[in-house]
Structures are given as C-alpha cells and as structure tokens.
Amino acid sequence: MDSMPNKILYLEDDAHISEIAIMALEDFSDFNVRHCSHGSMAIETFRAYQPDLLLFDVMLPDIDGVETLRRIRQLPGGEHIPVIFMTAKVQKHEQQAYMDLGALSVIVKPFDALNLGDQIKSIWSARQTPSVLST
C-alpha cells in the first residue's frame, strides 16, 4: 500500500483560512504544501508539483473545486489523484455528491487546525486499509 502523502496541493481562496491550514499541515504535521488561491492556478501547479493528495475548497471565485478536480483528472498523472474536499456545506446530500466524485472524504469548515494533519492522515490510512469481508 502507498505510504502517507507528503506533497499536498491545497486550493483555498480565503487568505486567513489558508494561512491557518498551511501552518497546521506544514508545522504540525510535516506535510509539504503548495497553496493556490484559484482553480486555474491549481491546474497549472499540479503539472509541475505532482502532488500525492489534493485538498480542495469547494467554493472559489473562478473555477470551483469540483471543476478544478475534473480538469486535473484529464491531465497525465491526474486520473486517479486522491482528493479531500473542504467545505462549509454540511448537508448530507452535498457531501455525498463530493464522495460520488471520488473524494476520500469531506472536511467541514470550520475545521480544527490542531487536528487537521491527523485528520488527513486518518482519512488516508482508512483509504489504504483493505476491507474485511464478514463470513
């Protein structure tokens, strides 16, 4: 199975939220984070950065997180890139729509900055754990 992700491409347009998340992920959890504030910027950064994981806000000013993911999935190396969405949309049907797009999980804003890295590691580990079939 894959090891923990090291490189995270983080898409968030709110400067205050991104500053807190980057500090939480880099300083407290030792992730290497490349931040983008616009979807178009994330698409360009993806090509050069080749992240292990995408951490995307949903609502953005230019291209939303879902459309950004769709475009990245059309790029070489982006077909199966894991994604976690972050959103303030807490309705079950909204979160289910993101999971239906192949998201590993949805982190609800406001998030707990002190536990953000552990939360991502837990989501990643759950993805890597083979299902146990009951007999």
Residue frames relative to the residue before (quaternion, step in Angstrom):
aa qw qx qy qz dx dy dz
M 1.0000 0.0000 0.0000 0.0000 0.00 0.00 0.00
D 0.6140 -0.5645 0.4128 0.3659 3.53 -1.24 0.51
S 0.4544 -0.6491 0.5294 0.3033 3.54 -1.17 0.58
M 0.7238 -0.4006 0.3113 0.4676 3.56 -1.31 0.05
P 0.5188 -0.6217 0.4702 0.3511 3.58 -1.07 0.63
N 0.2652 -0.7487 0.5850 0.1639 3.54 -1.12 0.67
K 0.7943 0.2782 -0.1183 0.5270 3.55 0.83 -1.04
I 0.0668 -0.7981 0.5986 -0.0152 3.54 -0.69 1.19
L 0.2184 -0.7230 0.6416 0.1335 3.55 -0.97 0.93
Y 0.1033 -0.8302 0.5473 -0.0240 3.54 -0.42 1.32
L 0.1034 -0.7998 0.5912 0.0062 3.56 -0.69 1.15
E 0.2672 0.7341 -0.5730 0.2478 3.57 -0.51 1.26
D 0.2995 -0.7911 0.5097 0.1570 3.59 -0.75 1.02
D 0.6291 0.5277 -0.3452 0.4545 3.62 1.15 -0.40
A 0.4265 -0.7486 0.4522 0.2307 3.57 -0.51 1.23
H 0.6641 0.5052 -0.3178 0.4504 3.61 0.94 -0.79
I 0.6570 0.4999 -0.3073 0.4733 3.57 0.93 -0.89
S 0.6841 0.4898 -0.3034 0.4472 3.58 0.84 -0.92
E 0.6189 0.5468 -0.3494 0.4426 3.59 0.99 -0.73
I 0.6695 0.4892 -0.2906 0.4775 3.58 0.94 -0.91
A 0.6798 0.4964 -0.2970 0.4508 3.59 0.86 -0.94
I 0.6484 0.5134 -0.3242 0.4592 3.59 0.93 -0.85
M 0.6391 0.5095 -0.3274 0.4741 3.58 0.95 -0.83
A 0.6614 0.5114 -0.3085 0.4537 3.58 0.90 -0.91
L 0.7251 0.4532 -0.2504 0.4540 3.57 0.88 -0.91
E 0.7291 0.4133 -0.2440 0.4879 3.60 0.93 -0.83
D 0.7617 0.4114 -0.2193 0.4500 3.58 0.68 -1.08
F 0.7706 0.3598 -0.1909 0.4901 3.59 0.95 -0.85
S 0.8136 0.2777 -0.1155 0.4977 3.59 1.08 -0.60
D 0.4288 -0.7611 0.4129 0.2576 3.60 1.30 0.15
F 0.3663 0.6838 -0.5378 0.3301 3.58 1.01 0.77
N 0.3494 -0.6640 0.6108 0.2530 3.54 -1.28 0.46
V 0.0602 -0.8387 0.5404 -0.0298 3.59 -0.40 1.25
R 0.1128 -0.7352 0.6652 0.0655 3.52 -1.05 0.91
H 0.1859 -0.8218 0.5355 0.0571 3.56 -0.53 1.23
C 0.0378 -0.7612 0.6472 0.0168 3.54 -1.10 0.80
S 0.3132 -0.7745 0.5242 0.1654 3.56 -1.00 0.80
H 0.7520 0.2643 -0.1701 0.5794 3.59 1.30 -0.13
G 0.6111 -0.5880 0.3991 0.3485 3.55 -1.12 0.72
S 0.6535 0.5158 -0.3210 0.4515 3.57 0.93 -0.88
M 0.6296 0.5273 -0.3185 0.4734 3.57 1.09 -0.74
A 0.6422 0.5271 -0.3193 0.4558 3.60 1.03 -0.80
I 0.6285 0.5364 -0.3348 0.4529 3.58 1.01 -0.79
E 0.6754 0.4772 -0.2857 0.4842 3.59 0.92 -0.89
T 0.6644 0.5087 -0.3059 0.4542 3.59 0.94 -0.86
F 0.5834 0.6020 -0.3683 0.4020 3.58 1.04 -0.76
R 0.6534 0.5501 -0.3182 0.4113 3.56 0.88 -0.96
A 0.7475 0.3960 -0.2150 0.4880 3.59 0.87 -0.93
Y 0.7215 0.4826 -0.2428 0.4330 3.58 0.99 -0.88
Q 0.0865 -0.8357 0.5311 0.1100 3.59 1.08 -0.75
P 0.0098 0.8485 -0.5279 0.0374 3.59 0.58 1.16
D 0.5155 -0.6140 0.5056 0.3188 3.53 -1.38 0.27
L 0.7991 0.0956 0.0207 0.5932 3.54 1.19 -0.71
L 0.2556 -0.7261 0.6156 0.1689 3.55 -1.16 0.70
L 0.0705 -0.7525 0.6541 0.0292 3.57 -1.02 0.89
F 0.0362 0.8645 -0.4897 0.1073 3.56 -0.05 1.35
D 0.3993 -0.6270 0.6205 0.2498 3.48 -1.12 0.86
V 0.4542 -0.6891 0.4888 0.2827 3.59 -1.11 0.55
M 0.7915 0.2950 -0.1476 0.5146 3.58 0.70 -1.09
L 0.0849 0.7938 -0.5872 0.1338 3.55 -0.59 1.25
P 0.6243 -0.6022 0.3558 0.3479 3.60 -1.15 0.52
D 0.7725 0.3269 -0.2099 0.5024 3.63 0.94 -0.66
I 0.7806 -0.0390 0.0863 0.6178 3.57 0.34 -1.25
D 0.3947 -0.7365 0.4832 0.2613 3.61 -0.62 1.02
G 0.7128 -0.4855 0.3076 0.4020 3.55 -1.28 0.33
V 0.6336 0.5335 -0.3304 0.4526 3.58 1.05 -0.75
E 0.6815 0.4668 -0.2873 0.4849 3.60 0.89 -0.89
T 0.6075 0.5416 -0.3507 0.4633 3.59 1.04 -0.71
L 0.6420 0.5071 -0.3172 0.4797 3.59 0.97 -0.85
R 0.6399 0.5333 -0.3329 0.4420 3.60 0.88 -0.90
R 0.6871 0.4775 -0.2844 0.4680 3.59 0.92 -0.88
I 0.6375 0.5123 -0.3277 0.4730 3.60 1.03 -0.74
R 0.6400 0.5389 -0.3230 0.4424 3.58 1.03 -0.76
Q 0.6419 0.5081 -0.3231 0.4747 3.60 1.24 -0.28
L 0.6039 0.5682 -0.3445 0.4402 3.59 1.30 -0.20
P 0.5921 -0.5406 0.4395 0.4051 3.60 -1.18 0.45
G 0.7943 0.2446 -0.2130 0.5137 3.57 -0.80 1.03
G 0.6792 0.5042 -0.2890 0.4482 3.57 1.22 -0.24
E 0.4222 0.7588 -0.4307 0.2460 3.55 1.29 -0.25
H 0.8245 0.1583 -0.0434 0.5415 3.57 0.92 -0.89
I 0.2811 0.7830 -0.5161 0.2035 3.61 1.18 0.41
P 0.4207 -0.7106 0.4970 0.2663 3.62 -0.75 0.95
V 0.0843 -0.7939 0.6018 0.0228 3.56 -1.09 0.77
I 0.1101 -0.7164 0.6837 0.0848 3.50 -1.27 0.67
F 0.2407 -0.7673 0.5769 0.1433 3.56 -0.84 0.97
M 0.1731 -0.7356 0.6442 0.1184 3.54 -1.23 0.64
T 0.1585 0.8029 -0.5539 0.1529 3.56 -0.76 1.01
A 0.4392 -0.6556 0.5439 0.2855 3.52 -1.29 0.40
K 0.5185 0.6248 -0.4183 0.4072 3.58 1.29 -0.11
V 0.0885 -0.8552 0.5107 -0.0036 3.54 -0.35 1.24
Q 0.4308 0.6880 -0.4797 0.3331 3.61 1.22 0.08
K 0.5662 -0.6322 0.4135 0.3296 3.58 -0.94 0.92
H 0.6739 0.4990 -0.3165 0.4435 3.62 0.88 -0.84
E 0.6181 0.5250 -0.3460 0.4718 3.60 1.12 -0.61
Q 0.6731 0.4818 -0.2948 0.4773 3.57 0.88 -0.92
Q 0.6342 0.5304 -0.3332 0.4532 3.59 1.00 -0.77
A 0.6090 0.5542 -0.3509 0.4460 3.60 1.05 -0.72
Y 0.6565 0.4908 -0.3132 0.4797 3.61 1.01 -0.74
M 0.6366 0.5113 -0.3267 0.4759 3.58 1.03 -0.76
D 0.6323 0.5399 -0.3252 0.4505 3.59 1.05 -0.75
L 0.6343 0.5146 -0.3191 0.4807 3.59 1.24 -0.44
G 0.6232 -0.5656 0.3300 0.4275 3.57 1.29 -0.04
A 0.3614 0.7367 -0.4997 0.2773 3.59 1.21 0.29
L 0.4946 -0.6370 0.5021 0.3124 3.56 -1.12 0.68
S 0.7720 -0.1496 0.1449 0.6006 3.54 1.09 -0.80
V 0.3024 -0.6936 0.6126 0.2283 3.51 -1.42 0.02
I 0.1756 -0.7592 0.6201 0.0905 3.56 -0.81 1.05
V 0.3113 -0.7780 0.5244 0.1513 3.53 -0.69 1.16
K 0.3127 -0.7160 0.5968 0.1826 3.53 -1.05 0.91
P 0.5213 -0.2114 -0.8265 0.0226 1.52 -1.99 1.45
F 0.3367 -0.7461 0.5469 0.1753 3.54 -1.04 0.88
D 0.5115 -0.6118 0.5098 0.3228 3.54 -1.32 0.34
A 0.3450 -0.7879 0.4727 0.1917 3.58 -0.18 1.27
L 0.6592 0.5256 -0.3228 0.4301 3.59 0.93 -0.81
N 0.7667 0.3403 -0.1847 0.5121 3.58 1.14 -0.57
L 0.3684 0.7678 -0.4702 0.2318 3.60 1.25 0.04
G 0.6722 0.4950 -0.2996 0.4619 3.59 0.85 -0.91
D 0.6594 0.4925 -0.3039 0.4798 3.58 0.95 -0.87
Q 0.6212 0.5421 -0.3368 0.4548 3.57 1.05 -0.75
I 0.6640 0.4867 -0.3013 0.4811 3.59 0.95 -0.87
K 0.6421 0.5152 -0.3271 0.4640 3.61 0.96 -0.80
S 0.6481 0.5191 -0.3104 0.4628 3.56 1.02 -0.80
I 0.6343 0.5151 -0.3150 0.4827 3.58 1.00 -0.86
W 0.6608 0.5093 -0.3026 0.4609 3.58 0.93 -0.93
S 0.6625 0.5091 -0.3038 0.4577 3.59 0.92 -0.91
A 0.6332 0.5268 -0.3308 0.4605 3.58 0.99 -0.78
R 0.6195 0.5399 -0.3244 0.4685 3.57 1.12 -0.74
Q 0.7205 0.4661 -0.2401 0.4539 3.56 1.00 -0.84
T 0.6097 0.5744 -0.3531 0.4167 3.59 1.19 -0.39
P 0.3969 -0.7211 0.5066 0.2566 3.59 -0.64 1.04
S 0.5228 -0.6284 0.4728 0.3292 3.57 -1.07 0.70
V 0.2928 -0.7216 0.5998 0.1840 3.53 -1.11 0.72
L 0.2661 -0.7737 0.5571 0.1423 3.55 -0.67 1.11
S 0.3354 -0.7261 0.5589 0.2189 3.56 -0.90 0.89
T 0.2877 -0.7755 0.5408 0.1528 3.55 -1.07 0.73
